[in-house]
Amino acid sequence: QVRLTESGGGLVQSGESLRLSCQASGNIFGENAVAWYRQAPGKEREFVAEIRYRGDIAYADPVKGRFTISRDNAKNMIFLQMNRLQPEDTAVYYCNLQRPGLSYWGKGTLVTVSS
């Protein structure tokens, strides 16, 4: 069993930055990929960024150049640095950990960007 706990969300103004954190606990040993997704009010959950099994990193087009995903394996943490935030970035942000055949989700942290 894997538990993911996000933190770092909040209310910011347009152009400001936030850093989201995700603490992983439980049976997290072995090969895995990590990602961030988000869900805006009234919309479906969408991909934001990921670190793939081999370490490749990918971003959704709307966040390229503004968001940076990283991980600290020693501390079992995943981060999302978000710069130049815009109102359209307002959403609940979810941490995701994947291993072959399994996918785990946190409960999310709310990010609200005011104009």
N, CA, C and O atoms as a GROMACS GRO file, in nm:
protein
  460
    1GLN      N    1   0.084  -0.118   0.000
    1GLN     CA    2   0.000   0.000   0.000
    1GLN      C    3   0.088   0.125   0.000
    1GLN      O    4   0.189   0.131   0.070
    2VAL      N    5   0.050   0.223  -0.079
    2VAL     CA    6   0.123   0.348  -0.090
    2VAL      C    7   0.031   0.462  -0.049
    2VAL      O    8  -0.085   0.468  -0.091
    3ARG      N    9   0.083   0.552   0.032
    3ARG     CA   10   0.007   0.671   0.069
    3ARG      C   11   0.080   0.793   0.017
    3ARG      O   12   0.201   0.806   0.033
    4LEU      N   13   0.004   0.884  -0.046
    4LEU     CA   14   0.058   1.008  -0.098
    4LEU      C   15  -0.014   1.125  -0.032
    4LEU      O   16  -0.137   1.129  -0.030
    5THR      N   17   0.062   1.220   0.020
    5THR     CA   18   0.005   1.335   0.087
    5THR      C   19   0.062   1.462   0.028
    5THR      O   20   0.181   1.488   0.039
    6GLU      N   21  -0.025   1.541  -0.034
    6GLU     CA   22   0.017   1.667  -0.096
    6GLU      C   23   0.008   1.781   0.004
    6GLU      O   24  -0.072   1.777   0.098
    7SER      N   25   0.090   1.883  -0.017
    7SER     CA   26   0.084   2.005   0.062
    7SER      C   27   0.140   2.120  -0.020
    7SER      O   28   0.202   2.099  -0.125
    8GLY      N   29   0.119   2.242   0.029
    8GLY     CA   30   0.177   2.358  -0.037
    8GLY      C   31   0.081   2.442  -0.117
    8GLY      O   32   0.119   2.548  -0.168
    9GLY      N   33  -0.043   2.397  -0.129
    9GLY     CA   34  -0.140   2.477  -0.203
    9GLY      C   35  -0.178   2.602  -0.127
    9GLY      O   36  -0.143   2.618  -0.010
   10GLY      N   37  -0.250   2.692  -0.195
   10GLY     CA   38  -0.293   2.813  -0.130
   10GLY      C   39  -0.346   2.914  -0.229
   10GLY      O   40  -0.366   2.883  -0.347
   11LEU      N   41  -0.368   3.035  -0.181
   11LEU     CA   42  -0.418   3.144  -0.264
   11LEU      C   43  -0.304   3.240  -0.295
   11LEU      O   44  -0.238   3.292  -0.205
   12VAL      N   45  -0.281   3.262  -0.423
   12VAL     CA   46  -0.177   3.353  -0.468
   12VAL      C   47  -0.233   3.445  -0.576
   12VAL      O   48  -0.340   3.421  -0.631
   13GLN      N   49  -0.159   3.550  -0.604
   13GLN     CA   50  -0.199   3.641  -0.712
   13GLN      C   51  -0.130   3.599  -0.842
   13GLN      O   52  -0.029   3.528  -0.842
   14SER      N   53  -0.187   3.644  -0.950
   14SER     CA   54  -0.131   3.616  -1.082
   14SER      C   55   0.014   3.662  -1.087
   14SER      O   56   0.047   3.773  -1.044
   15GLY      N   57   0.101   3.576  -1.141
   15GLY     CA   58   0.242   3.606  -1.152
   15GLY      C   59   0.328   3.554  -1.038
   15GLY      O   60   0.450   3.552  -1.049
   16GLU      N   61   0.265   3.513  -0.930
   16GLU     CA   62   0.340   3.463  -0.815
   16GLU      C   63   0.373   3.315  -0.831
   16GLU      O   64   0.335   3.252  -0.930
   17SER      N   65   0.443   3.262  -0.732
   17SER     CA   66   0.491   3.123  -0.738
   17SER      C   67   0.441   3.043  -0.618
   17SER      O   68   0.410   3.099  -0.512
   18LEU      N   69   0.435   2.912  -0.636
   18LEU     CA   70   0.408   2.818  -0.528
   18LEU      C   71   0.490   2.693  -0.552
   18LEU      O   72   0.524   2.660  -0.665
   19ARG      N   73   0.521   2.624  -0.443
   19ARG     CA   74   0.589   2.496  -0.453
   19ARG      C   75   0.504   2.391  -0.384
   19ARG      O   76   0.482   2.397  -0.263
   20LEU      N   77   0.458   2.295  -0.460
   20LEU     CA   78   0.381   2.185  -0.405
   20LEU      C   79   0.475   2.071  -0.367
   20LEU      O   80   0.576   2.046  -0.433
   21SER      N   81   0.438   2.003  -0.259
   21SER     CA   82   0.515   1.887  -0.214
   21SER      C   83   0.422   1.766  -0.203
   21SER      O   84   0.302   1.780  -0.178
   22CYS      N   85   0.479   1.649  -0.221
   22CYS     CA   86   0.404   1.525  -0.206
   22CYS      C   87   0.492   1.427  -0.129
   22CYS      O   88   0.600   1.390  -0.175
   23GLN      N   89   0.446   1.386  -0.013
   23GLN     CA   90   0.518   1.290   0.069
   23GLN      C   91   0.463   1.151   0.041
   23GLN      O   92   0.344   1.127   0.056
   24ALA      N   93   0.552   1.060   0.001
   24ALA     CA   94   0.512   0.922  -0.024
   24ALA      C   95   0.552   0.834   0.094
   24ALA      O   96   0.662   0.848   0.148
   25SER      N   97   0.464   0.745   0.131
   25SER     CA   98   0.496   0.652   0.238
   25SER      C   99   0.437   0.515   0.206
   25SER      O  100   0.350   0.503   0.120
   26GLY      N  101   0.485   0.413   0.275
   26GLY     CA  102   0.436   0.279   0.252
   26GLY      C  103   0.532   0.201   0.164
   26GLY      O  104   0.653   0.224   0.168
   27ASN      N  105   0.479   0.110   0.088
   27ASN     CA  106   0.559   0.021   0.005
   27ASN      C  107   0.594   0.089  -0.127
   27ASN      O  108   0.534   0.061  -0.230
   28ILE      N  109   0.694   0.179  -0.121
   28ILE     CA  110   0.728   0.257  -0.240
   28ILE      C  111   0.858   0.213  -0.303
   28ILE      O  112   0.910   0.280  -0.392
   29PHE      N  113   0.913   0.100  -0.258
   29PHE     CA  114   1.038   0.054  -0.315
   29PHE      C  115   1.016  -0.001  -0.454
   29PHE      O  116   0.907  -0.043  -0.490
   30GLY      N  117   1.124   0.000  -0.531
   30GLY     CA  118   1.115  -0.053  -0.666
   30GLY      C  119   1.094   0.057  -0.767
   30GLY      O  120   1.091   0.176  -0.735
   31GLU      N  121   1.080   0.014  -0.891
   31GLU     CA  122   1.069   0.109  -1.001
   31GLU      C  123   0.933   0.176  -1.000
   31GLU      O  124   0.830   0.110  -0.987
   32ASN      N  125   0.932   0.306  -1.014
   32ASN     CA  126   0.806   0.378  -1.023
   32ASN      C  127   0.824   0.509  -1.099
   32ASN      O  128   0.935   0.560  -1.114
   33ALA      N  129   0.714   0.560  -1.146
   33ALA     CA  130   0.709   0.690  -1.210
   33ALA      C  131   0.621   0.780  -1.125
   33ALA      O  132   0.530   0.732  -1.058
   34VAL      N  133   0.648   0.909  -1.126
   34VAL     CA  134   0.568   1.002  -1.046
   34VAL      C  135   0.517   1.114  -1.135
   34VAL      O  136   0.578   1.147  -1.236
   35ALA      N  137   0.405   1.170  -1.096
   35ALA     CA  138   0.343   1.273  -1.179
   35ALA      C  139   0.256   1.366  -1.095
   35ALA      O  140   0.220   1.334  -0.982
   36TRP      N  141   0.224   1.478  -1.153
   36TRP     CA  142   0.125   1.570  -1.099
   36TRP      C  143   0.013   1.585  -1.202
   36TRP      O  144   0.038   1.596  -1.322
   37TYR      N  145  -0.109   1.585  -1.152
   37TYR     CA  146  -0.227   1.612  -1.232
   37TYR      C  147  -0.304   1.724  -1.163
   37TYR      O  148  -0.278   1.757  -1.047
   38ARG      N  149  -0.398   1.782  -1.235
   38ARG     CA  150  -0.482   1.884  -1.173
   38ARG      C  151  -0.625   1.874  -1.227
   38ARG      O  152  -0.650   1.825  -1.336
   39GLN      N  153  -0.717   1.924  -1.145
   39GLN     CA  154  -0.857   1.925  -1.184
   39GLN      C  155  -0.918   2.059  -1.148
   39GLN      O  156  -0.933   2.093  -1.030
   40ALA      N  157  -0.953   2.134  -1.250
   40ALA     CA  158  -1.017   2.264  -1.231
   40ALA      C  159  -1.166   2.244  -1.209
   40ALA      O  160  -1.222   2.142  -1.249
   41PRO      N  161  -1.232   2.341  -1.146
   41PRO     CA  162  -1.377   2.329  -1.122
   41PRO      C  163  -1.454   2.304  -1.251
   41PRO      O  164  -1.439   2.378  -1.348
   42GLY      N  165  -1.534   2.201  -1.252
   42GLY     CA  166  -1.617   2.170  -1.368
   42GLY      C  167  -1.544   2.104  -1.482
   42GLY      O  168  -1.602   2.086  -1.589
   43LYS      N  169  -1.418   2.068  -1.462
   43LYS     CA  170  -1.340   2.008  -1.570
   43LYS      C  171  -1.287   1.872  -1.526
   43LYS      O  172  -1.288   1.838  -1.408
   44GLU      N  173  -1.240   1.796  -1.624
   44GLU     CA  174  -1.182   1.666  -1.595
   44GLU      C  175  -1.038   1.682  -1.546
   44GLU      O  176  -0.972   1.783  -1.572
   45ARG      N  177  -0.992   1.582  -1.475
   45ARG     CA  178  -0.854   1.582  -1.430
   45ARG      C  179  -0.762   1.577  -1.551
   45ARG      O  180  -0.787   1.504  -1.647
   46GLU      N  181  -0.654   1.656  -1.546
   46GLU     CA  182  -0.561   1.661  -1.659
   46GLU      C  183  -0.417   1.648  -1.612
   46GLU      O  184  -0.381   1.683  -1.500
   47PHE      N  185  -0.338   1.596  -1.701
   47PHE     CA  186  -0.195   1.577  -1.678
   47PHE      C  187  -0.123   1.710  -1.670
   47PHE      O  188  -0.154   1.803  -1.745
   48VAL      N  189  -0.028   1.721  -1.577
   48VAL     CA  190   0.054   1.842  -1.563
   48VAL      C  191   0.201   1.812  -1.594
   48VAL      O  192   0.260   1.875  -1.681
   49ALA      N  193   0.258   1.716  -1.523
   49ALA     CA  194   0.401   1.687  -1.539
   49ALA      C  195   0.430   1.548  -1.484
   49ALA      O  196   0.359   1.498  -1.397
   50GLU      N  197   0.537   1.486  -1.535
   50GLU     CA  198   0.575   1.355  -1.485
   50GLU      C  199   0.724   1.332  -1.496
   50GLU      O  200   0.793   1.391  -1.579
   51ILE      N  201   0.773   1.244  -1.410
   51ILE     CA  202   0.907   1.188  -1.420
   51ILE      C  203   0.886   1.040  -1.448
   51ILE      O  204   0.833   0.967  -1.364
   52ARG      N  205   0.927   0.996  -1.564
   52ARG     CA  206   0.900   0.861  -1.609
   52ARG      C  207   0.997   0.761  -1.548
   52ARG      O  208   1.091   0.799  -1.477
   53TYR      N  209   0.973   0.635  -1.575
   53TYR     CA  210   1.051   0.528  -1.512
   53TYR      C  211   1.201   0.546  -1.533
   53TYR      O  212   1.280   0.521  -1.442
   54ARG      N  213   1.241   0.589  -1.652
   54ARG     CA  214   1.383   0.602  -1.681
   54ARG      C  215   1.436   0.741  -1.648
   54ARG      O  216   1.552   0.772  -1.678
   55GLY      N  217   1.352   0.824  -1.588
   55GLY     CA  218   1.397   0.956  -1.549
   55GLY      C  219   1.363   1.067  -1.647
   55GLY      O  220   1.389   1.184  -1.620
   56ASP      N  221   1.305   1.030  -1.762
   56ASP     CA  222   1.262   1.133  -1.856
   56ASP      C  223   1.154   1.218  -1.792
   56ASP      O  224   1.072   1.168  -1.715
   57ILE      N  225   1.153   1.344  -1.825
   57ILE     CA  226   1.054   1.436  -1.771
   57ILE      C  227   0.968   1.491  -1.884
   57ILE      O  228   1.017   1.522  -1.993
   58ALA      N  229   0.838   1.501  -1.858
   58ALA     CA  230   0.745   1.555  -1.957
   58ALA      C  231   0.650   1.653  -1.891
   58ALA      O  232   0.615   1.639  -1.773
   59TYR      N  233   0.609   1.753  -1.966
   59TYR     CA  234   0.518   1.855  -1.918
   59TYR      C  235   0.402   1.873  -2.016
   59TYR      O  236   0.415   1.851  -2.136
   60ALA      N  237   0.288   1.913  -1.960
   60ALA     CA  238   0.178   1.953  -2.046
   60ALA      C  239   0.212   2.088  -2.107
   60ALA      O  240   0.281   2.170  -2.046
   61ASP      N  241   0.164   2.110  -2.228
   61ASP     CA  242   0.198   2.235  -2.298
   61ASP      C  243   0.166   2.361  -2.218
   61ASP      O  244   0.246   2.454  -2.219
   62PRO      N  245   0.051   2.368  -2.150
   62PRO     CA  246   0.017   2.494  -2.080
   62PRO      C  247   0.115   2.532  -1.968
   62PRO      O  248   0.118   2.648  -1.926
   63VAL      N  249   0.194   2.436  -1.919
   63VAL     CA  250   0.282   2.466  -1.806
   63VAL      C  251   0.430   2.464  -1.843
   63VAL      O  252   0.515   2.494  -1.759
   64LYS      N  253   0.461   2.429  -1.966
   64LYS     CA  254   0.601   2.424  -2.008
   64LYS      C  255   0.668   2.559  -1.990
   64LYS      O  256   0.612   2.663  -2.027
   65GLY      N  257   0.787   2.557  -1.931
   65GLY     CA  258   0.860   2.680  -1.909
   65GLY      C  259   0.823   2.752  -1.781
   65GLY      O  260   0.891   2.847  -1.741
   66ARG      N  261   0.714   2.708  -1.716
   66ARG     CA  262   0.672   2.773  -1.591
   66ARG      C  263   0.678   2.677  -1.472
   66ARG      O  264   0.706   2.719  -1.360
   67PHE      N  265   0.651   2.550  -1.496
   67PHE     CA  266   0.648   2.450  -1.388
   67PHE      C  267   0.769   2.358  -1.398
   67PHE      O  268   0.818   2.330  -1.508
   68THR      N  269   0.816   2.312  -1.282
   68THR     CA  270   0.927   2.218  -1.278
   68THR      C  271   0.894   2.106  -1.179
   68THR      O  272   0.865   2.132  -1.062
   69ILE      N  273   0.900   1.982  -1.227
   69ILE     CA  274   0.878   1.867  -1.140
   69ILE      C  275   1.013   1.811  -1.097
   69ILE      O  276   1.108   1.811  -1.175
   70SER      N  277   1.020   1.765  -0.974
   70SER     CA  278   1.143   1.704  -0.924
   70SER      C  279   1.108   1.604  -0.815
   70SER      O  280   0.996   1.600  -0.765
   71ARG      N  281   1.206   1.522  -0.778
   71ARG     CA  282   1.184   1.424  -0.672
   71ARG      C  283   1.310   1.410  -0.588
   71ARG      O  284   1.421   1.429  -0.636
   72ASP      N  285   1.289   1.377  -0.463
   72ASP     CA  286   1.398   1.349  -0.370
   72ASP      C  287   1.376   1.207  -0.322
   72ASP      O  288   1.297   1.183  -0.231
   73ASN      N  289   1.447   1.113  -0.383
   73ASN     CA  290   1.426   0.971  -0.351
   73ASN      C  291   1.464   0.939  -0.207
   73ASN      O  292   1.404   0.852  -0.145
   74ALA      N  293   1.564   1.008  -0.155
   74ALA     CA  294   1.608   0.982  -0.018
   74ALA      C  295   1.498   1.015   0.083
   74ALA      O  296   1.486   0.951   0.187
   75LYS      N  297   1.419   1.117   0.050
   75LYS     CA  298   1.312   1.160   0.142
   75LYS      C  299   1.174   1.115   0.096
   75LYS      O  300   1.073   1.146   0.159
   76ASN      N  301   1.170   1.041  -0.016
   76ASN     CA  302   1.042   0.994  -0.071
   76ASN      C  303   0.946   1.109  -0.098
   76ASN      O  304   0.828   1.102  -0.062
   77MET      N  305   0.996   1.212  -0.160
   77MET     CA  306   0.913   1.329  -0.187
   77MET      C  307   0.916   1.366  -0.334
   77MET      O  308   1.015   1.344  -0.404
   78ILE      N  309   0.806   1.422  -0.380
   78ILE     CA  310   0.792   1.473  -0.516
   78ILE      C  311   0.751   1.619  -0.504
   78ILE      O  312   0.670   1.655  -0.418
   79PHE      N  313   0.805   1.703  -0.591
   79PHE     CA  314   0.779   1.846  -0.584
   79PHE      C  315   0.728   1.897  -0.718
   79PHE      O  316   0.752   1.838  -0.823
   80LEU      N  317   0.656   2.009  -0.711
   80LEU     CA  318   0.615   2.081  -0.831
   80LEU      C  319   0.635   2.230  -0.804
   80LEU      O  320   0.558   2.292  -0.730
   81GLN      N  321   0.739   2.285  -0.864
   81GLN     CA  322   0.763   2.429  -0.854
   81GLN      C  323   0.682   2.497  -0.963
   81GLN      O  324   0.697   2.466  -1.081
   82MET      N  325   0.596   2.590  -0.923
   82MET     CA  326   0.507   2.657  -1.017
   82MET      C  327   0.537   2.805  -1.015
   82MET      O  328   0.517   2.873  -0.914
   83ASN      N  329   0.584   2.855  -1.126
   83ASN     CA  330   0.617   2.998  -1.140
   83ASN      C  331   0.522   3.066  -1.236
   83ASN      O  332   0.456   3.001  -1.318
   84ARG      N  333   0.515   3.196  -1.225
   84ARG     CA  334   0.430   3.278  -1.313
   84ARG      C  335   0.289   3.219  -1.322
   84ARG      O  336   0.236   3.197  -1.430
   85LEU      N  337   0.231   3.196  -1.206
   85LEU     CA  338   0.098   3.136  -1.202
   85LEU      C  339  -0.006   3.228  -1.263
   85LEU      O  340   0.002   3.351  -1.252
   86GLN      N  341  -0.103   3.167  -1.327
   86GLN     CA  342  -0.212   3.239  -1.393
   86GLN      C  343  -0.346   3.189  -1.338
   86GLN      O  344  -0.354   3.078  -1.285
   87PRO      N  345  -0.451   3.269  -1.351
   87PRO     CA  346  -0.582   3.224  -1.301
   87PRO      C  347  -0.625   3.088  -1.358
   87PRO      O  348  -0.694   3.012  -1.290
   88GLU      N  349  -0.585   3.058  -1.480
   88GLU     CA  350  -0.624   2.930  -1.540
   88GLU      C  351  -0.550   2.812  -1.478
   88GLU      O  352  -0.580   2.697  -1.509
   89ASP      N  353  -0.453   2.839  -1.391
   89ASP     CA  354  -0.386   2.732  -1.318
   89ASP      C  355  -0.464   2.692  -1.192
   89ASP      O  356  -0.427   2.597  -1.123
   90THR      N  357  -0.570   2.764  -1.163
   90THR     CA  358  -0.651   2.733  -1.046
   90THR      C  359  -0.710   2.592  -1.059
   90THR      O  360  -0.777   2.560  -1.156
   91ALA      N  361  -0.682   2.509  -0.958
   91ALA     CA  362  -0.726   2.369  -0.963
   91ALA      C  363  -0.686   2.299  -0.834
   91ALA      O  364  -0.610   2.353  -0.753
   92VAL      N  365  -0.738   2.180  -0.816
   92VAL     CA  366  -0.686   2.089  -0.715
   92VAL      C  367  -0.575   2.009  -0.781
   92VAL      O  368  -0.596   1.949  -0.887
   93TYR      N  369  -0.460   2.007  -0.720
   93TYR     CA  370  -0.343   1.939  -0.775
   93TYR      C  371  -0.322   1.807  -0.701
   93TYR      O  372  -0.321   1.801  -0.578
   94TYR      N  373  -0.306   1.701  -0.780
   94TYR     CA  374  -0.294   1.566  -0.726
   94TYR      C  375  -0.158   1.506  -0.759
   94TYR      O  376  -0.107   1.522  -0.870
   95CYS      N  377  -0.101   1.439  -0.664
   95CYS     CA  378   0.022   1.364  -0.681
   95CYS      C  379  -0.015   1.221  -0.722
   95CYS      O  380  -0.112   1.164  -0.673
   96ASN      N  381   0.064   1.165  -0.812
   96ASN     CA  382   0.039   1.030  -0.863
   96ASN      C  383   0.168   0.950  -0.866
   96ASN      O  384   0.272   1.001  -0.908
   97LEU      N  385   0.161   0.827  -0.822
   97LEU     CA  386   0.276   0.736  -0.831
   97LEU      C  387   0.232   0.611  -0.904
   97LEU      O  388   0.127   0.554  -0.873
   98GLN      N  389   0.311   0.569  -1.000
   98GLN     CA  390   0.275   0.455  -1.082
   98GLN      C  391   0.387   0.351  -1.078
   98GLN      O  392   0.505   0.384  -1.077
   99ARG      N  393   0.347   0.227  -1.076
   99ARG     CA  394   0.436   0.115  -1.101
   99ARG      C  395   0.359   0.020  -1.190
   99ARG      O  396   0.237   0.030  -1.199
  100PRO      N  397   0.427  -0.072  -1.255
  100PRO     CA  398   0.357  -0.159  -1.350
  100PRO      C  399   0.229  -0.218  -1.294
  100PRO      O  400   0.232  -0.296  -1.198
  101GLY      N  401   0.117  -0.182  -1.353
  101GLY     CA  402  -0.012  -0.236  -1.313
  101GLY      C  403  -0.080  -0.166  -1.199
  101GLY      O  404  -0.193  -0.202  -1.164
  102LEU      N  405  -0.016  -0.068  -1.139
  102LEU     CA  406  -0.074  -0.001  -1.022
  102LEU      C  407  -0.059   0.150  -1.034
  102LEU      O  408   0.038   0.200  -1.093
  103SER      N  409  -0.156   0.222  -0.978
  103SER     CA  410  -0.151   0.368  -0.978
  103SER      C  411  -0.209   0.418  -0.846
  103SER      O  412  -0.317   0.375  -0.804
  104TYR      N  413  -0.137   0.508  -0.780
  104TYR     CA  414  -0.178   0.561  -0.651
  104TYR      C  415  -0.197   0.712  -0.661
  104TYR      O  416  -0.126   0.781  -0.734
  105TRP      N  417  -0.295   0.761  -0.585
  105TRP     CA  418  -0.327   0.904  -0.586
  105TRP      C  419  -0.333   0.960  -0.446
  105TRP      O  420  -0.372   0.892  -0.351
  106GLY      N  421  -0.293   1.087  -0.434
  106GLY     CA  422  -0.316   1.159  -0.311
  106GLY      C  423  -0.454   1.221  -0.314
  106GLY      O  424  -0.529   1.204  -0.411
  107LYS      N  425  -0.489   1.293  -0.206
  107LYS     CA  426  -0.620   1.355  -0.197
  107LYS      C  427  -0.624   1.494  -0.256
  107LYS      O  428  -0.731   1.552  -0.271
  108GLY      N  429  -0.507   1.548  -0.290
  108GLY     CA  430  -0.502   1.676  -0.358
  108GLY      C  431  -0.480   1.795  -0.267
  108GLY      O  432  -0.505   1.791  -0.147
  109THR      N  433  -0.431   1.902  -0.329
  109THR     CA  434  -0.413   2.029  -0.259
  109THR      C  435  -0.462   2.140  -0.352
  109THR      O  436  -0.432   2.139  -0.472
  110LEU      N  437  -0.537   2.235  -0.297
  110LEU     CA  438  -0.602   2.336  -0.378
  110LEU      C  439  -0.509   2.454  -0.404
  110LEU      O  440  -0.449   2.509  -0.312
  111VAL      N  441  -0.500   2.491  -0.530
  111VAL     CA  442  -0.426   2.611  -0.570
  111VAL      C  443  -0.525   2.708  -0.633
  111VAL      O  444  -0.596   2.674  -0.728
  112THR      N  445  -0.530   2.828  -0.579
  112THR     CA  446  -0.618   2.931  -0.632
  112THR      C  447  -0.536   3.052  -0.671
  112THR      O  448  -0.461   3.106  -0.589
  113VAL      N  449  -0.549   3.093  -0.796
  113VAL     CA  450  -0.474   3.207  -0.846
  113VAL      C  451  -0.572   3.318  -0.880
  113VAL      O  452  -0.660   3.302  -0.966
  114SER      N  453  -0.558   3.430  -0.813
  114SER     CA  454  -0.647   3.544  -0.838
  114SER      C  455  -0.584   3.638  -0.940
  114SER      O  456  -0.462   3.650  -0.950
  115SER      N  457  -0.670   3.705  -1.015
  115SER     CA  458  -0.619   3.796  -1.120
  115SER      C  459  -0.602   3.937  -1.066
  115SER      O  460  -0.560   4.027  -1.140
   0.00000   0.00000   0.00000
